[in-house]
Amino acid sequence: CRSIKIKSYLDNSINGEDLIYAFDMASGNLTLTRGSQPAQILNSGKVQVTGYFEINKTGLSPRVTILMRVKGREIKVSQRGEINLQTTISSHRY
């Protein structure tokens, strides 16, 4: 699998439309899709996004761990930043 999609079930939908966040590992793009509208790329061309995810199906509620690295693409080395992110989400609705 080369991408992950996360559908928001929180009360932050717009006009009753679903919000779907996605990360495509091949392109390195983070996207947001609102309802039937085309996906919008959330990351700037000035950053490189890489990462992967792990699926853990043990226990009562499956979990997905997302690991992501965001690096600046600035020409000057002194302006390049790097952030490593990790989060685990559950597919269980509370």
C-alpha positions as CSV (number, residue, x, y, z in Angstrom):
1,C,0.0,0.0,0.0
2,R,1.5,3.3,-1.0
3,S,-0.9,5.8,0.7
4,I,-3.0,6.2,3.8
5,K,-6.4,8.0,4.1
6,I,-7.9,9.2,7.3
7,K,-11.6,10.2,7.4
8,S,-12.5,12.7,10.1
9,Y,-15.5,11.7,12.2
10,L,-15.3,14.8,14.4
11,D,-17.7,17.7,14.3
12,N,-15.3,19.7,12.0
13,S,-17.0,18.7,8.7
14,I,-17.9,21.6,6.5
15,N,-21.6,21.8,5.4
16,G,-22.0,18.1,6.3
17,E,-19.3,17.1,3.8
18,D,-16.7,14.5,4.8
19,L,-13.1,15.6,5.4
20,I,-10.5,13.1,4.2
21,Y,-6.8,13.6,4.9
22,A,-4.4,11.5,2.9
23,F,-0.6,11.0,2.5
24,D,0.7,9.6,-0.7
25,M,4.2,8.1,-0.2
26,A,5.0,8.0,-3.9
27,S,4.4,11.8,-4.4
28,G,5.1,12.9,-0.9
29,N,2.0,15.0,-0.8
30,L,-0.4,15.6,2.1
31,T,-3.9,16.2,0.8
32,L,-7.3,17.3,2.0
33,T,-10.6,16.3,0.2
34,R,-13.8,18.0,1.2
35,G,-16.9,16.0,0.1
36,S,-16.8,15.6,-3.7
37,Q,-14.4,18.5,-4.3
38,P,-10.9,17.7,-5.8
39,A,-8.2,17.0,-3.3
40,Q,-6.1,20.0,-2.2
41,I,-2.3,19.6,-1.6
42,L,-1.5,20.8,1.9
43,N,2.3,20.8,1.8
44,S,4.4,23.5,0.1
45,G,6.8,22.7,-2.7
46,K,9.5,24.1,-0.3
47,V,9.2,21.0,1.9
48,Q,9.9,17.3,1.3
49,V,7.6,14.9,3.1
50,T,8.6,11.2,3.5
51,G,7.2,8.6,5.8
52,Y,5.5,5.3,6.2
53,F,2.8,3.7,8.4
54,E,2.5,0.5,10.4
55,I,-0.8,-1.4,11.1
56,N,-1.2,-3.2,14.4
57,K,-4.2,-5.6,14.4
58,T,-3.7,-7.0,17.9
59,G,-6.1,-6.3,20.7
60,L,-9.7,-5.1,20.6
61,S,-9.1,-2.0,18.4
62,P,-6.7,-2.0,15.4
63,R,-4.1,0.9,15.4
64,V,-2.2,2.6,12.7
65,T,1.1,4.3,13.6
66,I,2.2,7.1,11.2
67,L,5.8,8.1,11.0
68,M,6.6,11.2,8.9
69,R,9.7,13.3,8.2
70,V,9.3,16.9,6.9
71,K,12.5,18.6,5.6
72,G,13.0,22.0,4.2
73,R,14.2,22.4,0.6
74,E,15.8,25.7,1.1
75,I,19.1,26.4,-0.8
76,K,20.9,27.7,2.2
77,V,21.9,24.9,4.7
78,S,21.3,27.3,7.6
79,Q,17.6,27.7,6.6
80,R,16.9,23.9,6.2
81,G,14.8,22.5,9.0
82,E,13.8,18.9,9.7
83,I,10.9,17.6,11.8
84,N,10.2,14.0,12.7
85,L,6.6,13.2,13.6
86,Q,5.0,10.0,15.0
87,T,1.4,9.4,16.0
88,T,-0.8,6.4,16.6
89,I,-4.5,6.4,15.8
90,S,-7.2,3.9,16.5
91,S,-10.0,3.0,14.1
92,H,-12.4,2.6,17.0
93,R,-15.2,5.3,17.3
94,Y,-15.8,6.6,20.8
